[in-house]
Amino acid sequence: MLFIEPETGAIETLLAEYPADKPVIMLNLLRFRERAIYPPQHTVEPCTGFEAFMRYSAGVTPLIGAIGGESVWQGRQAAMVIGPQDKDWHLVALVRYPSARAFAGMVQSDEYQAISFHRSAALEDSRLIAMQEL
């Protein structure tokens, strides 16, 4: 099964269950399409999935910083030691947000919605896992 967008109610569940006073680390597992697939209403130059994600990244990075978030780590999967061998994540990223509410506010903002189509066009599959530091 492939996943690109949050399931209905997932962000609301995060807000209801995650401690309001704790930062949240979002673990991003991303696999890019060979060629980005943009909806017809977006007239953009054709590109690879990675290039489309870089367009998204250029727009989302300032939004993350504006709410007090930060990119903690990025890397590429080298080998699957434990897990399904058919999963190859092209990019793994950890992003710290000051709270789940700050994250939710960002992804629901008009500024984010204006750039998120690049992410959707770029991705073949993804996982976004909210993690709490111990």
VODO-121115 format. One record per residue: x, y, z of N, C-alpha, C in turn; chain. Coordinates in steps of 0.001 Angstrom, whole numbers, plus 524288, in hexadecimal, padded with zeros to 5 digits. Atoms other than C-alpha are relative to their C-alpha. Layout:
! VODO-121115
+-------+-------+-------+-------+-------+-------+-------+-------+-------+------+
|    nu |    nv |    nw |   cau |   cav |   caw |    cu |    cv |    cw | unit |
+-------+-------+-------+-------+-------+-------+-------+-------+-------+------+
|     X |     Y |     Z |     X |     Y |     Z |     X |     Y |     Z |    A |
...
+-------+-------+-------+-------+-------+-------+-------+-------+-------+------+
This chain:
! VODO-121115
+-------+-------+-------+-------+-------+-------+-------+-------+-------+------+
|    nu |    nv |    nw |   cau |   cav |   caw |    cu |    cv |    cw | unit |
+-------+-------+-------+-------+-------+-------+-------+-------+-------+------+
| 8034B | 7FB69 | 80000 | 80000 | 80000 | 80000 | 8037D | 804DD | 80000 |    A |
| 7FCFD | 7FB2C | 80074 | 80502 | 80D8B | 7FC72 | 7FD3D | 80463 | 802F5 |    A |
| 8021B | 7FBA6 | 7FCF4 | 80333 | 819CB | 804B6 | 802CB | 8050A | 7FE73 |    A |
| 7FDAF | 7FAE9 | 80139 | 8053F | 82806 | 800FD | 7FDAB | 8043D | 80381 |    A |
| 802B7 | 7FC12 | 7FCD3 | 7FB0E | 8301D | 80856 | 7FE32 | 7FD90 | 80527 |    A |
| 8020E | 8021B | 7FB0D | 7F686 | 82ED3 | 8168A | 7FA82 | 7FDD0 | 7FF4A |    A |
| 80549 | 80219 | 8000C | 7EA9E | 82660 | 81892 | 7FC67 | 803C7 | 802DA |    A |
| 803D8 | 7FC9B | 7FD86 | 7DE32 | 82D6A | 81C9A | 80033 | 7FF4E | 805EE |    A |
| 7FFFF | 80017 | 7FA51 | 7DECF | 830EC | 82AF3 | 8054B | 7FF1F | 80284 |    A |
| 7FAE3 | 80139 | 7FDB5 | 7ED4A | 82DB8 | 82CB7 | 80248 | 804A7 | 802F2 |    A |
| 7FDD0 | 7FB65 | 7FD5D | 7F14F | 83B9E | 83031 | 7FCCF | 8013F | 804E0 |    A |
| 80356 | 7FF19 | 7FB70 | 7E5AE | 83D3F | 8394E | 80145 | 7FC28 | 8045F |    A |
| 7FE86 | 803F2 | 7FC21 | 7E967 | 83086 | 8401F | 8053A | 80164 | 8027C |    A |
| 7FAF6 | 7FE51 | 7FDE6 | 7F76F | 8354A | 84188 | 7FF3C | 80456 | 803FC |    A |
| 800E0 | 7FB9A | 7FC6F | 7F2B1 | 841F3 | 847C4 | 7FD43 | 7FE4A | 80504 |    A |
| 802E3 | 801CC | 7FB67 | 7E984 | 83AC0 | 850F9 | 8034F | 7FCA8 | 8039C |    A |
| 7FD1D | 803D1 | 7FCE1 | 7F36E | 830A0 | 85574 | 80580 | 801A7 | 80176 |    A |
| 7FA8E | 7FE8D | 7FF07 | 800AC | 8376A | 8550B | 8003A | 8042F | 8043A |    A |
| 7FFA0 | 7FC0E | 7FBD8 | 80501 | 83F29 | 8611E | 800CE | 8057E | 7FDBC |    A |
| 7FFF2 | 7FAB3 | 80235 | 80285 | 84D9B | 85E3B | 80507 | 802F2 | 80120 |    A |
| 7FB63 | 7FD05 | 7FE64 | 80ED4 | 85223 | 86543 | 80526 | 7FD80 | 7FE4A |    A |
| 7FB42 | 802CA | 801AB | 81883 | 84902 | 85E69 | 8012F | 80114 | 7FA45 |    A |
| 7FE9D | 7FFC2 | 8058F | 82020 | 84AE3 | 851CC | 7FED7 | 7FAC5 | 7FD6A |    A |
| 800F1 | 804C2 | 802F5 | 81D3A | 84103 | 8472B | 80422 | 7FFA1 | 7FBB6 |    A |
| 7FC46 | 80118 | 80436 | 82734 | 83ADC | 83E06 | 7FD0A | 7FCF7 | 7FBDF |    A |
| 802A7 | 802AE | 80442 | 82191 | 83722 | 830DC | 80415 | 7FCFF | 7FCDC |    A |
| 7FCB4 | 80374 | 8031E | 82841 | 82B7F | 82A77 | 7FD80 | 7FF82 | 7FAA3 |    A |
| 801D4 | 80029 | 80569 | 826AF | 82CA4 | 81BAF | 802EB | 7FBB8 | 7FD18 |    A |
| 7FDCC | 80402 | 8036A | 828F4 | 82093 | 81332 | 7FDB2 | 8010A | 7FA9C |    A |
| 801D9 | 7FE19 | 8050C | 82823 | 824A1 | 804F4 | 80244 | 7FCDE | 7FB81 |    A |
| 7FE55 | 80281 | 804DE | 828AA | 81D75 | 7F800 | 7FDD5 | 8034C | 7FB8A |    A |
| 8017A | 7FC78 | 80436 | 82872 | 825EF | 7EBCD | 7FE58 | 7FD19 | 7FB16 |    A |
| 8016B | 801E5 | 8052C | 821EB | 8238E | 7DED1 | 804A0 | 80106 | 7FC50 |    A |
| 7FC05 | 7FEF6 | 803EF | 82AED | 82287 | 7D32D | 7FEE9 | 80549 | 7FD72 |    A |
| 801BA | 7FAFD | 80227 | 8233A | 82DCA | 7CCF9 | 7FB9B | 80206 | 80373 |    A |
| 80424 | 7FDA5 | 7FCD4 | 81AFA | 8371D | 7D507 | 7FAE3 | 7FFF8 | 7FCF3 |    A |
| 8052F | 7FFEC | 80262 | 80C63 | 83671 | 7D269 | 7FCEC | 80487 | 80264 |    A |
| 802DC | 7FB58 | 7FE46 | 80602 | 843CD | 7D37F | 7FA5C | 7FFDA | 7FE09 |    A |
| 80565 | 7FF7E | 801DC | 7F752 | 8460D | 7D2D7 | 7FFCC | 803EF | 7FB78 |    A |
| 80039 | 7FC9D | 804A0 | 7F316 | 84CCA | 7C637 | 7FFA2 | 805D3 | 80133 |    A |
| 80093 | 7FA6D | 7FEC9 | 7EFEC | 8599B | 7CD21 | 80530 | 802A2 | 80167 |    A |
| 7FADC | 7FDD3 | 7FEBA | 7FE5E | 85B64 | 7D0B6 | 80378 | 7FFA3 | 7FB32 |    A |
| 7FC9C | 7FFEB | 804A0 | 80625 | 85F80 | 7C4E3 | 8058A | 80121 | 801D1 |    A |
| 7FA91 | 7FF97 | 7FE53 | 81407 | 85CDD | 7C90F | 8036D | 7FCFE | 7FC32 |    A |
| 7FC3D | 802AF | 80361 | 8201A | 85896 | 7C1C3 | 80070 | 7FA43 | 801A6 |    A |
| 7FF5D | 80584 | 7FEA5 | 820E0 | 8499E | 7C119 | 80546 | 7FF0F | 802BB |    A |
| 7FB3B | 80111 | 7FD03 | 82ADF | 843DC | 7CA61 | 7FFAE | 7FA93 | 80276 |    A |
| 7FFF4 | 804EC | 7FD17 | 82ED0 | 837FC | 7D24A | 7FD17 | 800C2 | 80527 |    A |
| 8025E | 7FFBA | 7FADF | 8284C | 834AB | 7DF25 | 8038D | 802C5 | 803E8 |    A |
| 7FC54 | 7FD6B | 7FC76 | 83499 | 838DD | 7E64C | 80007 | 805E4 | 7FF21 |    A |
| 80003 | 7FA5F | 80125 | 834A2 | 84603 | 7DF62 | 7FAFB | 80295 | 801EC |    A |
| 804EE | 7FDEE | 7FDF9 | 82646 | 84808 | 7E2C4 | 80042 | 8007C | 805F3 |    A |
| 7FF8C | 7FFB2 | 7FA51 | 82963 | 844FC | 7F0EB | 80396 | 80477 | 801A0 |    A |
| 7FC99 | 7FB92 | 7FED0 | 83458 | 84F02 | 7F0B6 | 7FD07 | 8052C | 7FF77 |    A |
| 80367 | 7FB69 | 80069 | 82A40 | 85914 | 7EC27 | 7FCC4 | 80089 | 804FA |    A |
| 802FA | 8000F | 7FB20 | 821E5 | 85537 | 7F7D0 | 80380 | 80195 | 80492 |    A |
| 7FC5C | 7FEF2 | 7FBBB | 82DA2 | 85596 | 800E7 | 80172 | 805CC | 8004A |    A |
| 7FEA4 | 7FA6D | 80020 | 83140 | 86359 | 7FC92 | 7FB9A | 8034E | 80242 |    A |
| 8046A | 7FD16 | 7FDE1 | 823A3 | 867E3 | 80045 | 7FEC3 | 7FEBF | 805A3 |    A |
| 80190 | 80187 | 7FAB9 | 821A1 | 86035 | 80CCB | 80428 | 80165 | 80413 |    A |
| 7FBD3 | 7FEE4 | 7FC33 | 82EE0 | 862DA | 8132A | 7FF29 | 8052F | 802DB |    A |
| 8010A | 7FB26 | 7FD1E | 82BB9 | 8712C | 8162F | 7FB2D | 7FFAB | 80384 |    A |
| 804AC | 8009A | 7FCB6 | 81E54 | 86D37 | 81B62 | 80152 | 7FD1D | 8050A |    A |
| 7FE4E | 802EA | 7FB59 | 824A0 | 8636E | 824A3 | 802F0 | 8039C | 803B2 |    A |
| 7FCFC | 7FC5A | 7FCC4 | 82E36 | 86DB4 | 82972 | 7FC98 | 80426 | 80289 |    A |
| 80360 | 7FBD7 | 7FE04 | 8237B | 877E4 | 82B2E | 7FCE6 | 7FE53 | 804CF |    A |
| 802EC | 801D4 | 7FB66 | 81C78 | 86F50 | 83532 | 8039E | 7FDD9 | 8043D |    A |
| 7FC46 | 801D2 | 7FC16 | 828F0 | 86BF5 | 83C94 | 801B1 | 7FA64 | 7FF45 |    A |
| 7FE4F | 80557 | 8011B | 82B5C | 85EC6 | 8362B | 8055B | 7FFF4 | 7FD7D |    A |
| 7FADF | 80081 | 80273 | 837FB | 85980 | 8309C | 800BC | 7FA8D | 7FDCF |    A |
| 7FE68 | 80502 | 80222 | 83D3F | 84ECF | 82801 | 8045D | 7FDEB | 8036E |    A |
| 7FC34 | 8024F | 7FC6E | 844D7 | 845AB | 830E8 | 803EC | 7FC9A | 7FD16 |    A |
| 7FC96 | 803B0 | 802C2 | 84A3D | 83B8F | 82767 | 7FD6C | 7FE62 | 7FAED |    A |
| 801D0 | 80227 | 804F8 | 84913 | 836EC | 8195C | 803F6 | 7FC0A | 7FE1C |    A |
| 7FC81 | 803EE | 8022D | 84EA6 | 82AF5 | 812BD | 7FD17 | 7FC7A | 7FC41 |    A |
| 8023B | 803B9 | 803BF | 84C59 | 82023 | 808F6 | 8009F | 7FA87 | 8022C |    A |
| 7FFB4 | 80575 | 7FE5C | 8496A | 811F4 | 80BEE | 804A2 | 7FD62 | 7FD4D |    A |
| 7FB8C | 802D4 | 8022A | 855CE | 809F4 | 80A20 | 7FEB4 | 7FA40 | 7FF2E |    A |
| 80178 | 80586 | 8006C | 85032 | 7FC4E | 80C91 | 7FB86 | 7FEF9 | 803CA |    A |
| 80434 | 801AE | 7FC8D | 84424 | 7F5F6 | 81268 | 80208 | 7FB35 | 802E6 |    A |
| 7FDD2 | 8043F | 7FCE0 | 8499B | 7ED91 | 81D65 | 7FB93 | 7FCC6 | 80266 |    A |
| 804A5 | 80297 | 7FDFB | 83C9D | 7EA66 | 823F7 | 7FB51 | 802B3 | 7FD82 |    A |
| 80496 | 7FDB3 | 80285 | 83055 | 7EC89 | 81C1D | 7FF71 | 7FE17 | 7FA73 |    A |
| 80100 | 801D8 | 80550 | 82A96 | 7EA70 | 80EB3 | 80428 | 801E0 | 7FC2C |    A |
| 7FBCC | 7FEB5 | 803A8 | 83506 | 7EA02 | 80442 | 7FE13 | 8032E | 7FB5A |    A |
| 80202 | 7FD06 | 8046C | 82C02 | 7F071 | 7FA68 | 7FF30 | 805C6 | 80147 |    A |
| 80086 | 7FA81 | 7FE8A | 82BCA | 7FD50 | 801E6 | 80552 | 8029A | 7FF98 |    A |
| 7FB31 | 7FD0A | 800BF | 83641 | 806C3 | 7FD69 | 7FEA7 | 805BE | 800A5 |    A |
| 8012B | 7FA7F | 7FEF1 | 83501 | 81431 | 803A4 | 80460 | 80357 | 7FDC4 |    A |
| 7FC22 | 7FC9F | 8028E | 83BD3 | 81E75 | 7FB69 | 801EC | 80450 | 80392 |    A |
| 7FE7B | 7FBEE | 7FC4A | 83BEF | 82881 | 80653 | 7FD65 | 7FEDB | 80534 |    A |
| 801F7 | 80072 | 7FAAB | 83A65 | 82744 | 814FC | 8015F | 8051C | 802AB |    A |
| 7FF07 | 7FAF5 | 7FD86 | 838ED | 833DF | 81CA3 | 7FD57 | 80033 | 80553 |    A |
| 80231 | 7FEE6 | 7FADC | 836BD | 837A9 | 82AC7 | 7FF52 | 805E6 | 8006F |    A |
| 80120 | 7FA72 | 7FF67 | 83025 | 844CE | 82D17 | 7FD80 | 800CE | 80554 |    A |
| 8020A | 7FEE0 | 7FABA | 82DDE | 84A4B | 83AC2 | 7FC6D | 804C8 | 7FFB0 |    A |
| 803B9 | 7FBB4 | 7FF8A | 821F4 | 852D2 | 83D33 | 7FF3E | 80125 | 805CD |    A |
| 80098 | 7FEC4 | 7FA70 | 81F85 | 85A16 | 849FC | 7FB5D | 7FD3A | 8028F |    A |
| 8048B | 802D4 | 7FDF2 | 81274 | 85302 | 84B70 | 7FD05 | 7FDA2 | 7FB6C |    A |
| 80360 | 80244 | 80408 | 808BA | 84AAC | 8441E | 7FC56 | 8042F | 7FDDB |    A |
| 80377 | 7FBC7 | 801B3 | 7FFE5 | 856A5 | 8439B | 802C7 | 8038B | 7FC1A |    A |
| 7FD08 | 7FCC4 | 803A8 | 80AAC | 85E90 | 83CF5 | 80073 | 7FD46 | 7FAB6 |    A |
| 7FFBA | 80303 | 804D6 | 80C72 | 853B5 | 832E9 | 7FAC2 | 80034 | 7FD2A |    A |
| 80530 | 8001B | 8026A | 7FDCA | 852B1 | 8306A | 7FE90 | 80552 | 7FDC6 |    A |
| 80122 | 7FABC | 801F0 | 7FC6C | 86162 | 82F2C | 802E5 | 8012A | 7FAF6 |    A |
| 7FCEE | 7FF13 | 804B5 | 8074C | 861B5 | 82527 | 7FDA9 | 7FD28 | 7FB54 |    A |
| 801E6 | 802FC | 80486 | 801EE | 856C5 | 81C84 | 7FA71 | 80185 | 7FE74 |    A |
| 80546 | 7FE3C | 8014D | 7F44B | 85CA9 | 81D11 | 7FFE1 | 805A7 | 7FE0F |    A |
| 7FFC1 | 7FA7A | 8018E | 7F8F3 | 86A70 | 819A9 | 7FF79 | 800A3 | 7FA19 |    A |
| 80071 | 7FEC1 | 8058F | 7F63B | 870E6 | 80C96 | 80554 | 7FFCC | 7FD5A |    A |
| 7FAB1 | 7FFFD | 8023C | 804F1 | 87274 | 80A7A | 801CC | 7FA71 | 7FED3 |    A |
| 7FE89 | 80573 | 800E3 | 80721 | 863E1 | 80BFB | 7FCC3 | 7FD9E | 7FB9C |    A |
| 8036E | 8022A | 80401 | 7FB67 | 8604B | 803A8 | 8019E | 801CF | 7FA86 |    A |
| 7FE56 | 7FDE6 | 8050E | 800F8 | 868DC | 7F8D1 | 804B5 | 7FD26 | 7FDBD |    A |
| 7FB51 | 802BF | 801E9 | 80D4D | 86067 | 7F7DF | 7FF9D | 7FA15 | 80074 |    A |
| 8002F | 8059D | 7FEE4 | 808F8 | 852E2 | 7FC51 | 7FF1C | 7FCA9 | 7FB22 |    A |
| 800D2 | 80307 | 804C8 | 80546 | 84ED4 | 7EE73 | 80523 | 7FDF7 | 7FDCE |    A |
| 7FAE9 | 801F9 | 801B7 | 813E1 | 84D93 | 7EBA3 | 80152 | 7FADB | 802C9 |    A |
| 7FF05 | 804C8 | 7FCFB | 814F4 | 84354 | 7F678 | 7FCD3 | 7FB7D | 7FDC7 |    A |
| 80367 | 80419 | 80220 | 80961 | 83BAF | 7F145 | 801CF | 7FE3C | 7FA9E |    A |
| 7FE26 | 80150 | 80544 | 80EB1 | 83C47 | 7E35A | 80506 | 7FCD2 | 8003A |    A |
| 7FAD4 | 80262 | 7FF8F | 81C16 | 837AA | 7E7EC | 7FFE0 | 7FA5E | 801DD |    A |
| 7FFAA | 804DB | 7FD0F | 818A0 | 82BDD | 7F033 | 7FD20 | 7FB68 | 7FD89 |    A |
| 8026A | 804FD | 8015D | 815F8 | 81DE0 | 7EC6C | 7FDCD | 7FD77 | 804ED |    A |
| 80199 | 80256 | 7FB0E | 814E5 | 819B8 | 7FAB4 | 802A3 | 8030F | 8045F |    A |
| 7FDA1 | 7FD49 | 7FB93 | 81789 | 81F7B | 80816 | 7FDAF | 7FDFD | 80516 |    A |
| 80201 | 800B6 | 7FAB6 | 815DE | 81E09 | 816A7 | 8017C | 804EF | 802FC |    A |
| 7FEE5 | 7FB9B | 7FC9D | 814F9 | 8291F | 8206D | 7FE7A | 7FE4A | 80576 |    A |
| 800CA | 80242 | 7FAD9 | 8168B | 8249C | 82E66 | 80158 | 8040C | 80426 |    A |
| 7FF28 | 7FC5F | 7FBAE | 814E3 | 82DA9 | 83A11 | 80295 | 7FD17 | 8047F |    A |
| 7FD09 | 8029E | 7FBD8 | 81ECD | 82A43 | 8448C | 800E1 | 803C4 | 80485 |    A |
| 7FF14 | 7FCF5 | 7FB48 | 82052 | 82F02 | 85284 | 80542 | 7FE8F | 8023C |    A |
| 7FAF0 | 80105 | 7FD8D | 82DC7 | 83087 | 8586A | 7FF3E | 7FDE1 | 8057F |    A |
| 8003D | 8023C | 7FABB | 8303D | 8289D | 864B5 | 80325 | 80353 | 803CD |    A |
+-------+-------+-------+-------+-------+-------+-------+-------+-------+------+
